[in-house]
Amino acid sequence: MKDKTYNGWKNWETWNVALWLGNDQSLYEIALGCTSYMELASYLQDECYNAMTPDGVYWNAKELDTNALDEMLQEEFDIPTCDDDIDESMDGDFDSGMASAGFGTDEDYGCFGEDY
């Protein structure tokens, strides 16, 4: 059975996009601001770049394996995805939250009441 992948990617188009994302500094910096490949592709297509890679692959081509490109962005660029767990637990205590953030209470700064 013949291997139908291209350098480990689903097809040439996906490989080409991954190659450009991994080897172009300006694309890398743009990718850092995105949470998914489709968000990046939309931005590249609409805002700042050509509609395709310099080799002629459209950023939003239907042939692209966007799941693999999402994995690449997350693993290679350390870009968080929408699925990442975010710990939103809080004890609900404003003062302890502010203290944890580095802001002390009035008492911590020697202020006790209205006479400063």
N, CA, C and O atoms as a GROMACS GRO file, in nm:
protein
  464
    1MET      N    1   0.084  -0.119   0.000
    1MET     CA    2   0.000   0.000   0.000
    1MET      C    3   0.088   0.125   0.000
    1MET      O    4   0.181   0.136   0.080
    2LYS      N    5   0.060   0.216  -0.089
    2LYS     CA    6   0.139   0.337  -0.104
    2LYS      C    7   0.098   0.441   0.001
    2LYS      O    8  -0.021   0.463   0.024
    3ASP      N    9   0.198   0.503   0.063
    3ASP     CA   10   0.174   0.609   0.160
    3ASP      C   11   0.122   0.732   0.086
    3ASP      O   12   0.186   0.781  -0.006
    4LYS      N   13   0.005   0.781   0.126
    4LYS     CA   14  -0.056   0.895   0.057
    4LYS      C   15  -0.035   1.026   0.132
    4LYS      O   16  -0.098   1.127   0.099
    5THR      N   17   0.053   1.026   0.231
    5THR     CA   18   0.081   1.149   0.303
    5THR      C   19   0.196   1.223   0.235
    5THR      O   20   0.263   1.168   0.148
    6TYR      N   21   0.217   1.346   0.276
    6TYR     CA   22   0.324   1.426   0.219
    6TYR      C   23   0.412   1.475   0.333
    6TYR      O   24   0.373   1.564   0.408
    7ASN      N   25   0.530   1.417   0.346
    7ASN     CA   26   0.624   1.452   0.454
    7ASN      C   27   0.557   1.448   0.591
    7ASN      O   28   0.584   1.532   0.677
    8GLY      N   29   0.470   1.349   0.611
    8GLY     CA   30   0.402   1.332   0.738
    8GLY      C   31   0.271   1.408   0.751
    8GLY      O   32   0.200   1.392   0.850
    9TRP      N   33   0.238   1.490   0.653
    9TRP     CA   34   0.114   1.567   0.655
    9TRP      C   35   0.012   1.500   0.563
    9TRP      O   36   0.049   1.420   0.477
   10LYS      N   37  -0.114   1.532   0.582
   10LYS     CA   38  -0.222   1.468   0.506
   10LYS      C   39  -0.203   1.486   0.355
   10LYS      O   40  -0.233   1.394   0.278
   11ASN      N   41  -0.154   1.601   0.313
   11ASN     CA   42  -0.137   1.628   0.171
   11ASN      C   43  -0.038   1.742   0.152
   11ASN      O   44   0.008   1.803   0.248
   12TRP      N   45  -0.005   1.771   0.026
   12TRP     CA   46   0.092   1.874  -0.005
   12TRP      C   47   0.046   2.011   0.044
   12TRP      O   48   0.127   2.089   0.095
   13GLU      N   49  -0.081   2.040   0.030
   13GLU     CA   50  -0.134   2.171   0.070
   13GLU      C   51  -0.114   2.196   0.218
   13GLU      O   52  -0.070   2.304   0.258
   14THR      N   53  -0.145   2.096   0.301
   14THR     CA   54  -0.128   2.110   0.446
   14THR      C   55   0.020   2.124   0.480
   14THR      O   56   0.058   2.208   0.563
   15TRP      N   57   0.103   2.043   0.417
   15TRP     CA   58   0.247   2.052   0.439
   15TRP      C   59   0.299   2.191   0.402
   15TRP      O   60   0.380   2.248   0.475
   16ASN      N   61   0.253   2.245   0.290
   16ASN     CA   62   0.301   2.375   0.244
   16ASN      C   63   0.263   2.486   0.341
   16ASN      O   64   0.346   2.572   0.372
   17VAL      N   65   0.140   2.483   0.389
   17VAL     CA   66   0.098   2.584   0.488
   17VAL      C   67   0.180   2.570   0.615
   17VAL      O   68   0.227   2.669   0.670
   18ALA      N   69   0.197   2.447   0.663
   18ALA     CA   70   0.276   2.424   0.784
   18ALA      C   71   0.420   2.471   0.766
   18ALA      O   72   0.481   2.527   0.857
   19LEU      N   73   0.474   2.448   0.647
   19LEU     CA   74   0.611   2.489   0.617
   19LEU      C   75   0.624   2.641   0.627
   19LEU      O   76   0.719   2.692   0.687
   20TRP      N   77   0.530   2.714   0.568
   20TRP     CA   78   0.536   2.860   0.574
   20TRP      C   79   0.515   2.912   0.715
   20TRP      O   80   0.584   3.005   0.757
   21LEU      N   81   0.422   2.853   0.788
   21LEU     CA   82   0.398   2.898   0.925
   21LEU      C   83   0.520   2.875   1.014
   21LEU      O   84   0.549   2.955   1.102
   22GLY      N   85   0.589   2.765   0.990
   22GLY     CA   86   0.702   2.731   1.074
   22GLY      C   87   0.833   2.796   1.036
   22GLY      O   88   0.930   2.787   1.111
   23ASN      N   89   0.838   2.861   0.920
   23ASN     CA   90   0.965   2.913   0.872
   23ASN      C   91   0.964   3.061   0.834
   23ASN      O   92   1.062   3.112   0.781
   24ASP      N   93   0.855   3.129   0.861
   24ASP     CA   94   0.847   3.271   0.827
   24ASP      C   95   0.820   3.350   0.955
   24ASP      O   96   0.717   3.331   1.020
   25GLN      N   97   0.912   3.437   0.992
   25GLN     CA   98   0.903   3.510   1.119
   25GLN      C   99   0.775   3.593   1.129
   25GLN      O  100   0.711   3.591   1.234
   26SER      N  101   0.736   3.663   1.025
   26SER     CA  102   0.617   3.747   1.033
   26SER      C  103   0.491   3.662   1.049
   26SER      O  104   0.400   3.699   1.123
   27LEU      N  105   0.485   3.547   0.981
   27LEU     CA  106   0.370   3.458   0.998
   27LEU      C  107   0.367   3.400   1.139
   27LEU      O  108   0.261   3.387   1.200
   28TYR      N  109   0.483   3.366   1.191
   28TYR     CA  110   0.493   3.315   1.328
   28TYR      C  111   0.439   3.417   1.427
   28TYR      O  112   0.362   3.383   1.516
   29GLU      N  113   0.480   3.543   1.412
   29GLU     CA  114   0.434   3.647   1.504
   29GLU      C  115   0.284   3.669   1.495
   29GLU      O  116   0.218   3.695   1.596
   30ILE      N  117   0.228   3.661   1.375
   30ILE     CA  118   0.083   3.673   1.359
   30ILE      C  119   0.013   3.554   1.424
   30ILE      O  120  -0.090   3.570   1.490
   31ALA      N  121   0.069   3.435   1.405
   31ALA     CA  122   0.008   3.313   1.461
   31ALA      C  123   0.001   3.318   1.612
   31ALA      O  124  -0.091   3.261   1.672
   32LEU      N  125   0.096   3.384   1.676
   32LEU     CA  126   0.096   3.393   1.822
   32LEU      C  127  -0.030   3.461   1.876
   32LEU      O  128  -0.067   3.439   1.991
   33GLY      N  129  -0.095   3.543   1.796
   33GLY     CA  130  -0.215   3.613   1.840
   33GLY      C  131  -0.344   3.539   1.811
   33GLY      O  132  -0.453   3.593   1.833
   34CYS      N  133  -0.335   3.417   1.761
   34CYS     CA  134  -0.455   3.341   1.723
   34CYS      C  135  -0.470   3.216   1.808
   34CYS      O  136  -0.372   3.163   1.861
   35THR      N  137  -0.593   3.170   1.822
   35THR     CA  138  -0.619   3.050   1.902
   35THR      C  139  -0.655   2.928   1.818
   35THR      O  140  -0.674   2.820   1.872
   36SER      N  141  -0.665   2.946   1.687
   36SER     CA  142  -0.693   2.831   1.600
   36SER      C  143  -0.638   2.862   1.461
   36SER      O  144  -0.613   2.977   1.426
   37TYR      N  145  -0.621   2.756   1.383
   37TYR     CA  146  -0.572   2.779   1.248
   37TYR      C  147  -0.673   2.859   1.167
   37TYR      O  148  -0.634   2.948   1.092
   38MET      N  149  -0.802   2.829   1.180
   38MET     CA  150  -0.903   2.900   1.102
   38MET      C  151  -0.906   3.049   1.136
   38MET      O  152  -0.930   3.132   1.048
   39GLU      N  153  -0.883   3.083   1.262
   39GLU     CA  154  -0.874   3.224   1.299
   39GLU      C  155  -0.754   3.289   1.228
   39GLU      O  156  -0.765   3.399   1.175
   40LEU      N  157  -0.642   3.219   1.229
   40LEU     CA  158  -0.523   3.268   1.161
   40LEU      C  159  -0.547   3.282   1.011
   40LEU      O  160  -0.512   3.383   0.951
   41ALA      N  161  -0.606   3.179   0.950
   41ALA     CA  162  -0.633   3.181   0.806
   41ALA      C  163  -0.724   3.297   0.769
   41ALA      O  164  -0.700   3.365   0.669
   42SER      N  165  -0.825   3.320   0.848
   42SER     CA  166  -0.917   3.430   0.823
   42SER      C  167  -0.845   3.564   0.830
   42SER      O  168  -0.865   3.650   0.744
   43TYR      N  169  -0.760   3.579   0.930
   43TYR     CA  170  -0.685   3.703   0.945
   43TYR      C  171  -0.590   3.722   0.826
   43TYR      O  172  -0.584   3.831   0.769
   44LEU      N  173  -0.517   3.617   0.790
   44LEU     CA  174  -0.423   3.628   0.679
   44LEU      C  175  -0.494   3.662   0.549
   44LEU      O  176  -0.445   3.741   0.469
   45GLN      N  177  -0.609   3.601   0.529
   45GLN     CA  178  -0.684   3.621   0.406
   45GLN      C  179  -0.744   3.762   0.399
   45GLN      O  180  -0.741   3.826   0.294
   46ASP      N  181  -0.798   3.808   0.512
   46ASP     CA  182  -0.874   3.933   0.510
   46ASP      C  183  -0.793   4.058   0.544
   46ASP      O  184  -0.823   4.166   0.493
   47GLU      N  185  -0.693   4.045   0.629
   47GLU     CA  186  -0.632   4.164   0.686
   47GLU      C  187  -0.494   4.201   0.636
   47GLU      O  188  -0.470   4.319   0.609
   48CYS      N  189  -0.404   4.106   0.624
   48CYS     CA  190  -0.267   4.152   0.609
   48CYS      C  191  -0.182   4.081   0.507
   48CYS      O  192  -0.073   4.129   0.476
   49TYR      N  193  -0.224   3.974   0.456
   49TYR     CA  194  -0.136   3.893   0.372
   49TYR      C  195  -0.208   3.858   0.244
   49TYR      O  196  -0.327   3.887   0.228
   50ASN      N  197  -0.139   3.797   0.155
   50ASN     CA  198  -0.206   3.747   0.036
   50ASN      C  199  -0.306   3.640   0.074
   50ASN      O  200  -0.303   3.590   0.187
   51ALA      N  201  -0.394   3.606  -0.016
   51ALA     CA  202  -0.494   3.503   0.009
   51ALA      C  203  -0.435   3.363   0.009
   51ALA      O  204  -0.505   3.266   0.038
   52MET      N  205  -0.305   3.354  -0.023
   52MET     CA  206  -0.244   3.222  -0.034
   52MET      C  207  -0.097   3.228   0.006
   52MET      O  208  -0.038   3.335   0.018
   53THR      N  209  -0.040   3.109   0.026
   53THR     CA  210   0.103   3.102   0.053
   53THR      C  211   0.178   3.147  -0.073
   53THR      O  212   0.119   3.150  -0.181
   54PRO      N  213   0.305   3.180  -0.059
   54PRO     CA  214   0.381   3.215  -0.180
   54PRO      C  215   0.388   3.102  -0.283
   54PRO      O  216   0.422   3.126  -0.399
   55ASP      N  217   0.355   2.979  -0.242
   55ASP     CA  218   0.353   2.867  -0.334
   55ASP      C  219   0.215   2.843  -0.396
   55ASP      O  220   0.198   2.749  -0.474
   56GLY      N  221   0.117   2.926  -0.361
   56GLY     CA  222  -0.014   2.917  -0.425
   56GLY      C  223  -0.121   2.839  -0.352
   56GLY      O  224  -0.224   2.809  -0.411
   57VAL      N  225  -0.102   2.806  -0.225
   57VAL     CA  226  -0.205   2.735  -0.148
   57VAL      C  227  -0.288   2.838  -0.073
   57VAL      O  228  -0.235   2.917   0.005
   58TYR      N  229  -0.418   2.838  -0.096
   58TYR     CA  230  -0.506   2.930  -0.025
   58TYR      C  231  -0.506   2.896   0.124
   58TYR      O  232  -0.513   2.779   0.162
   59TRP      N  233  -0.500   3.000   0.207
   59TRP     CA  234  -0.496   2.979   0.353
   59TRP      C  235  -0.620   2.905   0.401
   59TRP      O  236  -0.615   2.836   0.503
   60ASN      N  237  -0.732   2.918   0.330
   60ASN     CA  238  -0.856   2.852   0.372
   60ASN      C  239  -0.897   2.741   0.275
   60ASN      O  240  -1.016   2.711   0.261
   61ALA      N  241  -0.801   2.680   0.207
   61ALA     CA  242  -0.831   2.573   0.111
   61ALA      C  243  -0.903   2.457   0.179
   61ALA      O  244  -0.868   2.419   0.291
   62LYS      N  245  -1.001   2.402   0.111
   62LYS     CA  246  -1.080   2.293   0.170
   62LYS      C  247  -0.997   2.166   0.189
   62LYS      O  248  -1.035   2.080   0.269
   63GLU      N  249  -0.886   2.153   0.117
   63GLU     CA  250  -0.802   2.034   0.128
   63GLU      C  251  -0.718   2.032   0.257
   63GLU      O  252  -0.666   1.927   0.294
   64LEU      N  253  -0.706   2.145   0.323
   64LEU     CA  254  -0.619   2.154   0.440
   64LEU      C  255  -0.671   2.071   0.557
   64LEU      O  256  -0.791   2.066   0.582
   65ASP      N  257  -0.580   2.006   0.626
   65ASP     CA  258  -0.612   1.934   0.749
   65ASP      C  259  -0.599   2.035   0.864
   65ASP      O  260  -0.493   2.047   0.926
   66THR      N  261  -0.708   2.106   0.890
   66THR     CA  262  -0.702   2.213   0.990
   66THR      C  263  -0.681   2.160   1.131
   66THR      O  264  -0.626   2.231   1.216
   67ASN      N  265  -0.724   2.037   1.159
   67ASN     CA  266  -0.698   1.979   1.291
   67ASN      C  267  -0.547   1.962   1.313
   67ASN      O  268  -0.496   1.991   1.421
   68ALA      N  269  -0.478   1.914   1.211
   68ALA     CA  270  -0.333   1.897   1.222
   68ALA      C  271  -0.264   2.033   1.236
   68ALA      O  272  -0.167   2.047   1.310
   69LEU      N  273  -0.314   2.133   1.164
   69LEU     CA  274  -0.255   2.267   1.174
   69LEU      C  275  -0.283   2.328   1.311
   69LEU      O  276  -0.198   2.399   1.366
   70ASP      N  277  -0.401   2.300   1.368
   70ASP     CA  278  -0.429   2.344   1.505
   70ASP      C  279  -0.330   2.281   1.603
   70ASP      O  280  -0.277   2.348   1.691
   71GLU      N  281  -0.306   2.150   1.586
   71GLU     CA  282  -0.210   2.081   1.673
   71GLU      C  283  -0.071   2.142   1.660
   71GLU      O  284  -0.001   2.161   1.759
   72MET      N  285  -0.033   2.173   1.538
   72MET     CA  286   0.098   2.234   1.516
   72MET      C  287   0.108   2.368   1.587
   72MET      O  288   0.208   2.395   1.654
   73LEU      N  289   0.006   2.450   1.572
   73LEU     CA  290   0.007   2.581   1.639
   73LEU      C  291   0.018   2.566   1.790
   73LEU      O  292   0.092   2.639   1.855
   74GLN      N  293  -0.055   2.470   1.844
   74GLN     CA  294  -0.054   2.450   1.989
   74GLN      C  295   0.081   2.394   2.036
   74GLN      O  296   0.135   2.440   2.136
   75GLU      N  297   0.134   2.298   1.965
   75GLU     CA  298   0.258   2.233   2.009
   75GLU      C  299   0.383   2.313   1.975
   75GLU      O  300   0.468   2.332   2.061
   76GLU      N  301   0.394   2.358   1.853
   76GLU     CA  302   0.515   2.425   1.809
   76GLU      C  303   0.522   2.570   1.858
   76GLU      O  304   0.629   2.618   1.894
   77PHE      N  305   0.408   2.638   1.857
   77PHE     CA  306   0.407   2.779   1.893
   77PHE      C  307   0.356   2.803   2.034
   77PHE      O  308   0.354   2.917   2.081
   78ASP      N  309   0.314   2.696   2.102
   78ASP     CA  310   0.261   2.707   2.238
   78ASP      C  311   0.142   2.802   2.245
   78ASP      O  312   0.129   2.882   2.338
   79ILE      N  313   0.056   2.793   2.144
   79ILE     CA  314  -0.062   2.877   2.138
   79ILE      C  315  -0.177   2.806   2.207
   79ILE      O  316  -0.208   2.691   2.173
   80PRO      N  317  -0.242   2.870   2.305
   80PRO     CA  318  -0.354   2.804   2.372
   80PRO      C  319  -0.472   2.789   2.277
   80PRO      O  320  -0.494   2.872   2.189
   81THR      N  321  -0.547   2.684   2.297
   81THR     CA  322  -0.666   2.664   2.215
   81THR      C  323  -0.790   2.693   2.298
   81THR      O  324  -0.782   2.709   2.420
   82CYS      N  325  -0.903   2.700   2.230
   82CYS     CA  326  -1.029   2.725   2.300
   82CYS      C  327  -1.062   2.612   2.396
   82CYS      O  328  -1.138   2.632   2.492
   83ASP      N  329  -1.006   2.493   2.372
   83ASP     CA  330  -1.037   2.377   2.454
   83ASP      C  331  -0.953   2.368   2.580
   83ASP      O  332  -0.982   2.286   2.668
   84ASP      N  333  -0.848   2.452   2.592
   84ASP     CA  334  -0.762   2.446   2.709
   84ASP      C  335  -0.843   2.475   2.835
   84ASP      O  336  -0.929   2.563   2.838
   85ASP      N  337  -0.813   2.397   2.939
   85ASP     CA  338  -0.882   2.418   3.066
   85ASP      C  339  -0.832   2.547   3.131
   85ASP      O  340  -0.712   2.569   3.142
   86ILE      N  341  -0.925   2.628   3.172
   86ILE     CA  342  -0.893   2.752   3.240
   86ILE      C  343  -0.947   2.741   3.381
   86ILE      O  344  -1.067   2.718   3.401
   87ASP      N  345  -0.859   2.757   3.479
   87ASP     CA  346  -0.902   2.749   3.618
   87ASP      C  347  -0.961   2.883   3.659
   87ASP      O  348  -0.889   2.981   3.680
   88GLU      N  349  -1.092   2.887   3.671
   88GLU     CA  350  -1.160   3.011   3.705
   88GLU      C  351  -1.209   3.009   3.850
   88GLU      O  352  -1.298   3.086   3.886
   89SER      N  353  -1.153   2.921   3.931
   89SER     CA  354  -1.200   2.912   4.068
   89SER      C  355  -1.155   3.035   4.148
   89SER      O  356  -1.043   3.082   4.134
   90MET      N  357  -1.246   3.084   4.231
   90MET     CA  358  -1.218   3.196   4.320
   90MET      C  359  -1.294   3.171   4.449
   90MET      O  360  -1.398   3.105   4.451
   91ASP      N  361  -1.239   3.225   4.556
   91ASP     CA  362  -1.310   3.208   4.681
   91ASP      C  363  -1.414   3.316   4.700
   91ASP      O  364  -1.492   3.310   4.796
   92GLY      N  365  -1.418   3.415   4.612
   92GLY     CA  366  -1.520   3.518   4.621
   92GLY      C  367  -1.485   3.630   4.718
   92GLY      O  368  -1.564   3.723   4.735
   93ASP      N  369  -1.371   3.624   4.783
   93ASP     CA  370  -1.330   3.724   4.880
   93ASP      C  371  -1.246   3.830   4.808
   93ASP      O  372  -1.134   3.801   4.766
   94PHE      N  373  -1.298   3.949   4.795
   94PHE     CA  374  -1.231   4.056   4.722
   94PHE      C  375  -1.094   4.087   4.780
   94PHE      O  376  -0.996   4.097   4.706
   95ASP      N  377  -1.086   4.103   4.912
   95ASP     CA  378  -0.960   4.140   4.975
   95ASP      C  379  -0.851   4.035   4.953
   95ASP      O  380  -0.736   4.071   4.926
   96SER      N  381  -0.886   3.906   4.964
   96SER     CA  382  -0.783   3.805   4.943
   96SER      C  383  -0.743   3.798   4.796
   96SER      O  384  -0.628   3.769   4.764
   97GLY      N  385  -0.838   3.825   4.707
   97GLY     CA  386  -0.806   3.830   4.565
   97GLY      C  387  -0.710   3.943   4.533
   97GLY      O  388  -0.615   3.925   4.457
   98MET      N  389  -0.736   4.059   4.591
   98MET     CA  390  -0.647   4.174   4.568
   98MET      C  391  -0.510   4.148   4.630
   98MET      O  392  -0.408   4.184   4.572
   99ALA      N  393  -0.507   4.087   4.748
   99ALA     CA  394  -0.379   4.057   4.813
   99ALA      C  395  -0.300   3.957   4.728
   99ALA      O  396  -0.178   3.969   4.716
  100SER      N  397  -0.368   3.858   4.669
  100SER     CA  398  -0.302   3.761   4.583
  100SER      C  399  -0.244   3.827   4.458
  100SER      O  400  -0.144   3.782   4.403
  101ALA      N  401  -0.309   3.935   4.415
  101ALA     CA  402  -0.263   4.006   4.296
  101ALA      C  403  -0.154   4.107   4.329
  101ALA      O  404  -0.103   4.176   4.241
  102GLY      N  405  -0.117   4.116   4.457
  102GLY     CA  406  -0.010   4.207   4.496
  102GLY      C  407  -0.057   4.340   4.550
  102GLY      O  408   0.024   4.429   4.575
  103PHE      N  409  -0.187   4.354   4.569
  103PHE     CA  410  -0.242   4.477   4.624
  103PHE      C  411  -0.282   4.452   4.768
  103PHE      O  412  -0.368   4.367   4.795
  104GLY      N  413  -0.222   4.522   4.860
  104GLY     CA  414  -0.255   4.504   5.001
  104GLY      C  415  -0.381   4.578   5.040
  104GLY      O  416  -0.438   4.652   4.960
  105THR      N  417  -0.424   4.558   5.161
  105THR     CA  418  -0.541   4.629   5.214
  105THR      C  419  -0.494   4.760   5.276
  105THR      O  420  -0.374   4.782   5.293
  106ASP      N  421  -0.587   4.846   5.310
  106ASP     CA  422  -0.552   4.973   5.375
  106ASP      C  423  -0.472   4.947   5.502
  106ASP      O  424  -0.377   5.019   5.532
  107GLU      N  425  -0.511   4.844   5.577
  107GLU     CA  426  -0.442   4.813   5.700
  107GLU      C  427  -0.296   4.774   5.675
  107GLU      O  428  -0.208   4.802   5.757
  108ASP      N  429  -0.270   4.709   5.561
  108ASP     CA  430  -0.133   4.671   5.527
  108ASP      C  431  -0.043   4.793   5.507
  108ASP      O  432   0.078   4.785   5.526
  109TYR      N  433  -0.104   4.905   5.469
  109TYR     CA  434  -0.027   5.025   5.443
  109TYR      C  435  -0.034   5.125   5.558
  109TYR      O  436   0.008   5.240   5.544
  110GLY      N  437  -0.087   5.083   5.672
  110GLY     CA  438  -0.091   5.168   5.790
  110GLY      C  439  -0.205   5.266   5.793
  110GLY      O  440  -0.201   5.362   5.870
  111CYS      N  441  -0.307   5.244   5.713
  111CYS     CA  442  -0.423   5.335   5.711
  111CYS      C  443  -0.536   5.268   5.792
  111CYS      O  444  -0.586   5.162   5.753
  112PHE      N  445  -0.575   5.330   5.901
  112PHE     CA  446  -0.679   5.274   5.986
  112PHE      C  447  -0.788   5.380   6.003
  112PHE      O  448  -0.783   5.458   6.098
  113GLY      N  449  -0.880   5.385   5.917
  113GLY     CA  450  -0.987   5.482   5.930
  113GLY      C  451  -0.963   5.600   5.840
  113GLY      O  452  -0.888   5.593   5.743
  114GLU      N  453  -1.031   5.713   5.874
  114GLU     CA  454  -1.027   5.828   5.786
  114GLU      C  455  -0.919   5.926   5.820
  114GLU      O  456  -0.899   6.022   5.745
  115ASP      N  457  -0.848   5.909   5.930
  115ASP     CA  458  -0.742   6.001   5.968
  115ASP      C  459  -0.611   5.951   5.909
  115ASP      O  460  -0.551   5.855   5.958
  116TYR      N  461  -0.568   6.015   5.804
  116TYR     CA  462  -0.445   5.972   5.738
  116TYR      C  463  -0.332   6.055   5.786
  116TYR      O  464  -0.219   6.034   5.743
   0.00000   0.00000   0.00000
